[in-house]
Amino acid sequence: MSKVLLHCRAGFEKECAAEIQERAAEHEVFGYPRLIKNSGFVLFECYQPDDAERLMRALPLRSLIFARAWFVVLADLNEMDPADRVAAVLEHAELLPKAGKLWVESGEGDDYRSLLTFCRKFTVPLRQALRQRGVLTKAEKENMPRIHLFLTDNQNGYLGYSRSDNGSPHFMGIERLKFPAEAPSRSTLKLDEAIRHFLTEEQEAARLQPGMRAVDLGACPGGWTYQLVRRGLFVQAVDNGPMAENLMETGQVTHHMEDGFKYEPQRKNVTWLVCDMIEKPDRVAQLMGSWFARGWCSEAIFNLKLPMKQRYTTVCDCLNQLTEILDGSGVGFELQAKHLYHDREEITVYLRRRG
């Protein structure tokens, strides 16, 4: 048995499959993906035994763009008796590592919504049985492997585990966030999730400090600006459209009615640049590269809107283009990208200047 199951956004299975096949080959792990359109998951079957576990040790999940979460498949569960599914899982208990948490999951697509309701109910008796068997700790622990039971329907699925040091800390890789009533748009959750994903709590406290200066390109009506303001930053909001009045009343926002591609900061003391403009992704990548090459900011979070076709190729091209600009300008940098839960037809990129 040598499989990896990866969670992704429903409709992005092809991109997730193409990426894992390419990235696995970089570590000399070869195989082929299997997917179901609009399911929200991909199975990557390795050709060699134990390659799935080797891949999970070698390839950081954070380096994958389209995979939200993953786990090594240890057993296929086929035609489980509806009267005793717990027994069917326990037949493979000896394959499982000692774990600190159990997740019973399914796909994210519409066809799996009712199944996810069953997953929540089934978690309780299965957790109790695994604890009695000694496979699962009595209290949940974050720094231990996690057991995954992924159901494709009420009688079939996959059993496996993920590592706490190279896996998502969230169920199905999704961090649930509450929409703040005072935010002017739901896009605010994109930046909130991005900050939580790319920065640890300690990094956020150190690098998003009150009093810092930020620029928000394409800010209207202020969903992303809101996240910066609530963290105490002063924001230059650049957009030809109007900003939310409650943000302007804070005294932390200056509104520039300009084109984000033409705006130049008057004072070169900007720490953060954020951008969620609806524009071709290569133009945005060039713009971000230009800001860093000119030394106008230190850190950035921005979105790249994706076309309907060749999305993975487009992402790679844009990130390569950005890398070439930075390398050519002699800028040391850290670059990460992720298709976050609150993203739709876009990915979110984090860029930080080094040195």
RAHU-V569786 format. One record per pair of residues at least 6 apart in sequence whose C-alpha atoms are under 8 Angstrom apart, sorted by the first residue. I is the first residue (numbers start at 1). J is the second residue. D is the distance in whole Angstrom. If there is no record, write none. Layout:
# RAHU-V569786
i,j,d
I,J,D
I,J,D
This chain:
# RAHU-V569786
i,j,d
1,49,6
1,50,7
1,73,7
1,74,6
1,75,7
2,45,6
2,46,5
2,47,7
2,48,7
2,49,5
2,50,6
2,51,6
2,52,5
2,53,8
2,72,8
2,73,7
2,74,7
3,43,7
3,44,6
3,45,5
3,46,6
3,52,5
3,72,6
3,73,5
3,74,8
4,43,6
4,44,5
4,45,7
4,52,6
4,70,7
4,71,6
4,72,5
4,73,6
5,41,7
5,42,6
5,43,5
5,44,6
5,70,5
5,71,6
5,72,7
5,73,7
6,16,8
6,41,5
6,42,5
6,43,6
6,44,8
6,67,6
6,68,7
6,69,6
6,70,4
6,71,7
7,40,6
7,41,4
7,42,7
7,67,6
7,68,5
7,69,5
7,70,6
7,107,7
7,172,6
7,173,7
8,16,7
8,40,5
8,41,5
8,42,8
8,66,6
8,67,5
8,68,5
8,69,7
9,40,5
9,41,8
9,66,8
9,68,8
9,108,7
9,339,8
9,341,7
10,37,8
10,38,5
10,39,5
10,40,4
10,41,7
10,108,6
10,109,5
11,37,6
11,38,4
11,39,7
11,40,7
12,38,7
12,40,7
12,66,7
13,35,6
13,36,7
13,37,7
13,38,7
13,39,8
13,40,6
13,41,6
13,42,6
14,35,8
15,66,7
15,311,7
15,312,5
16,42,7
16,65,8
16,66,5
16,67,6
17,33,6
17,34,8
17,35,8
17,42,6
17,44,7
18,312,8
19,64,7
19,65,8
19,66,8
19,312,7
20,44,8
20,64,8
21,30,7
21,31,7
21,32,7
21,33,7
21,44,8
23,59,8
24,30,6
24,55,7
24,59,8
27,55,7
27,58,7
27,59,8
29,46,7
29,47,8
29,48,8
29,51,6
29,55,7
30,46,6
30,47,6
30,48,8
31,44,7
31,45,5
31,46,4
31,47,5
32,44,6
32,45,5
32,46,7
33,42,7
33,43,6
33,44,4
33,45,6
34,42,6
34,43,5
34,44,6
34,45,8
35,41,7
35,42,5
35,43,6
36,42,7
38,109,6
38,110,8
39,107,5
39,108,6
39,109,5
39,110,8
39,111,7
39,112,8
40,107,5
40,108,5
40,109,6
41,107,6
41,108,8
45,52,8
46,52,6
52,72,6
53,72,6
56,71,8
56,72,8
56,166,7
57,166,8
60,166,6
61,67,8
61,69,7
61,70,8
61,166,6
61,167,6
61,168,8
62,166,8
62,336,8
62,338,8
63,336,7
63,337,8
64,337,8
64,338,7
65,337,6
65,338,4
65,339,6
65,347,8
66,338,6
66,339,5
67,339,8
68,168,7
68,172,7
68,173,5
68,174,7
68,339,8
68,340,8
69,167,6
69,168,5
69,172,6
69,173,5
70,162,7
70,167,7
70,168,8
71,148,7
71,160,6
71,161,5
71,162,5
71,163,8
71,167,8
72,160,5
72,161,6
72,162,6
73,158,6
73,159,6
73,160,4
73,161,7
74,95,7
74,96,8
74,158,8
74,159,6
74,160,5
74,161,8
75,92,7
75,158,6
75,159,5
75,160,7
76,156,8
76,157,6
76,158,5
76,159,6
77,88,7
77,89,7
77,155,8
77,156,5
77,157,5
77,158,6
77,159,7
78,155,7
78,156,5
78,157,7
79,155,5
79,156,6
80,88,6
80,155,5
80,156,6
81,88,7
81,155,7
82,154,7
82,155,7
85,155,8
86,125,7
86,126,6
86,129,7
89,159,8
90,130,8
93,130,8
93,135,7
96,135,7
96,147,7
96,160,7
96,161,7
97,135,7
97,145,7
97,161,8
98,134,8
98,135,5
98,136,6
98,137,7
98,144,8
98,145,7
99,135,6
99,136,5
99,137,6
99,141,8
99,144,6
99,145,5
99,146,5
99,147,6
100,136,6
100,137,5
100,139,7
100,140,5
100,141,4
100,142,6
100,143,7
100,144,5
100,145,6
100,146,6
100,147,8
101,136,7
101,137,8
101,140,5
101,141,6
101,142,7
101,144,8
101,145,7
101,146,5
101,147,6
102,123,8
102,127,7
102,136,8
102,146,6
102,147,5
102,148,6
102,149,8
103,123,7
103,146,7
103,147,6
103,148,5
103,149,6
103,171,7
104,119,5
104,120,7
104,122,7
104,123,6
104,148,6
104,149,5
104,150,6
104,151,7
105,116,7
105,119,6
105,148,7
105,149,6
105,150,5
105,151,6
105,171,8
105,172,7
106,112,7
106,115,7
106,116,6
106,119,7
106,150,5
106,151,5
106,152,6
107,116,8
107,151,8
107,152,7
112,152,8
115,151,8
115,153,7
115,154,7
119,151,8
127,136,7
130,136,5
131,137,6
131,138,6
142,164,7
142,169,8
143,164,6
143,165,8
144,163,7
144,164,6
145,161,7
145,162,6
145,163,5
145,164,5
146,161,5
146,162,5
146,163,6
146,164,7
147,159,8
147,160,6
147,161,4
147,162,7
148,158,8
148,159,6
148,160,5
148,161,5
148,162,7
149,157,7
149,158,6
149,159,5
149,160,7
150,157,5
150,158,5
150,159,6
151,157,4
151,158,7
174,341,6
175,193,8
175,341,7
177,189,7
177,193,8
179,186,7
179,188,8
179,189,7
183,222,8
183,223,6
183,226,6
184,221,6
184,222,6
184,223,5
184,226,8
184,244,6
185,221,7
185,222,7
185,223,5
186,223,7
187,223,5
187,224,7
188,222,8
188,223,4
188,224,5
188,226,7
188,227,7
189,223,8
189,342,7
190,224,8
190,340,8
190,342,5
190,343,6
191,224,6
191,227,7
191,301,8
192,227,6
193,340,7
193,342,7
194,301,8
194,340,7
194,348,7
195,204,7
198,336,8
198,350,7
208,231,7
208,233,8
209,231,7
209,232,7
209,233,7
210,231,6
210,232,4
210,233,5
211,232,6
211,233,5
211,234,6
212,232,8
212,233,5
212,234,6
212,270,8
212,271,7
213,233,6
213,234,5
213,235,6
213,236,8
213,269,7
213,270,5
213,271,6
213,272,7
214,228,8
214,233,7
214,234,6
214,235,5
214,236,6
214,270,5
214,271,6
214,272,5
214,273,6
214,274,8
215,235,5
215,236,5
215,237,6
215,238,7
215,270,7
215,272,6
215,273,5
215,274,6
216,224,7
216,225,6
216,235,7
216,236,6
216,237,5
216,238,6
216,273,6
216,274,5
216,275,6
217,237,6
217,238,5
217,239,7
217,260,5
217,273,8
217,274,6
217,275,5
217,276,7
217,277,7
218,237,8
218,238,6
218,239,5
218,259,8
218,260,6
218,275,6
218,276,6
218,277,5
219,225,7
219,237,5
219,238,6
219,239,6
219,243,8
219,275,7
219,276,7
219,277,8
220,237,8
220,238,8
220,239,6
220,240,8
220,241,6
220,242,6
220,243,5
220,244,8
221,241,7
221,242,6
221,243,4
221,244,5
222,237,8
222,243,6
222,244,6
222,247,7
224,274,8
225,235,7
225,237,7
226,247,7
228,234,8
228,235,7
229,235,7
229,247,8
229,252,7
229,253,8
232,252,8
233,252,7
234,252,5
234,253,6
235,252,6
235,253,5
235,254,6
236,253,6
236,254,5
236,255,6
236,256,7
237,253,7
237,254,6
237,255,5
237,256,6
238,255,6
238,256,5
238,257,6
238,258,6
238,259,7
238,260,6
238,263,8
239,255,8
239,256,6
239,257,5
239,258,5
239,259,6
239,260,7
240,256,8
240,257,4
240,258,5
240,259,7
241,257,7
243,255,7
247,253,7
248,254,7
261,287,7
265,296,8
268,295,8
268,296,6
268,297,8
269,296,7
269,297,7
270,296,6
270,297,5
270,298,7
271,297,5
271,298,5
271,299,6
272,297,6
272,298,6
272,299,5
272,300,5
273,297,6
273,298,8
273,299,6
273,300,5
273,301,7
273,302,8
274,300,5
274,301,5
274,302,5
275,301,7
275,302,5
275,303,6
276,302,6
276,303,5
276,304,8
277,284,8
277,303,7
278,305,7
279,305,7
280,304,8
280,305,7
280,306,8
281,304,5
281,305,6
281,306,7
281,318,7
282,318,5
282,321,8
284,304,7
285,304,8
285,318,6
285,319,7
285,321,7
285,322,6
286,321,7
286,322,6
286,325,8
288,300,8
288,322,8
289,322,6
289,323,8
289,325,6
289,326,6
290,325,8
291,297,7
292,298,7
292,326,7
292,331,8
292,353,8
293,325,7
293,326,6
293,329,6
293,330,8
293,331,7
298,352,6
298,353,5
299,350,8
299,351,6
299,352,4
299,353,6
300,349,8
300,350,6
300,351,5
300,352,6
301,348,7
301,349,6
301,350,5
301,351,6
302,348,6
302,349,5
302,350,7
303,346,6
303,347,6
303,348,4
303,349,6
304,315,8
304,346,5
304,347,5
304,348,6
304,349,8
305,345,6
305,346,4
305,347,7
306,314,7
306,315,8
306,345,6
306,346,5
306,347,8
307,314,8
307,345,8
326,332,7
326,333,8
331,353,7
331,354,7
332,353,6
332,354,5
332,355,6
333,351,7
333,352,5
333,353,4
333,354,5
334,350,8
334,351,6
334,352,5
334,353,7
334,354,7
335,349,7
335,350,6
335,351,5
335,352,7
336,349,6
336,350,5
336,351,7
337,347,7
337,348,6
337,349,4
337,350,6
338,347,6
338,348,5
338,349,7
339,346,7
339,347,5
339,348,6
340,347,7
340,348,7
